[in-house]
Amino acid sequence: MHLWPLAVYTAIVGFLVLAMLGLSYVLGQRHQDRATGSPYEGGILSEGSARVRFPAQFYLVAMFFVIFDLEAVFLFAWAIAVRETGWKGYAEVSLFIAVLLATLAYLWRVGALDWKQRSARMLSRS
């Protein structure tokens, strides 16, 4: 059976995790000052609740960033291997860029990138 190295590795990793958790519990500091439980970020004390509702536009922009940032990885890989790929690689990367530009044009056309228009629509509905 060839699974014994995996079992040994899993046992070692489990032991290390338990050892680190145990040591941090035993050696860790235990204090409960007044300011210990209060949120603090960047030198500014928080005001109000930490549960803030973000509009969906923030998440859309994050998804668009991931999609259009991932293109840089593919273009960088193509740029490294441009001589080996030849004209066929050039045609493929041109098609890839054309699809990305068409996607960007579509998002622009439907107003997914225009926050002012969407917020004005939301205000007019209420």
C-alpha positions, 0 to 999 in steps of 0.5 A: 500500500502506497498511502503510508507516506500520506498518513505519516504526513497527515499525522505530522501536520496534525501534531504540529497544528495541535502543538501550536494551538496548545502552546499559544493557549498556554503561553499566550497573554490573558488580560481583559482591559477596558479597551481590549474588546473595542475595535480600533483601526488606524488610530481612529476609534470606531463610531456606531455599528461595525455592520455597514451595508455596502451597495452591490456596486462595490461587489460588482467592481470587485468582480470586474477587477478580478476578471480584468486583472486576471487578463494580465496574468494570461497576457504576461504568460503570452508575452514570455512565450511570444516567440515560441507561439508564433503567429498562431499565438498572436491570433489567439491573444488578439482574439482574447483581447477582442473578447475582453474589449467586447466585454468591457464595452458591454459593461459600459453600455449597460451602465454597470460601471456608472455609479452616478446613474444607478444612484440617481435611479435608486433615489428616484424610485424612493 
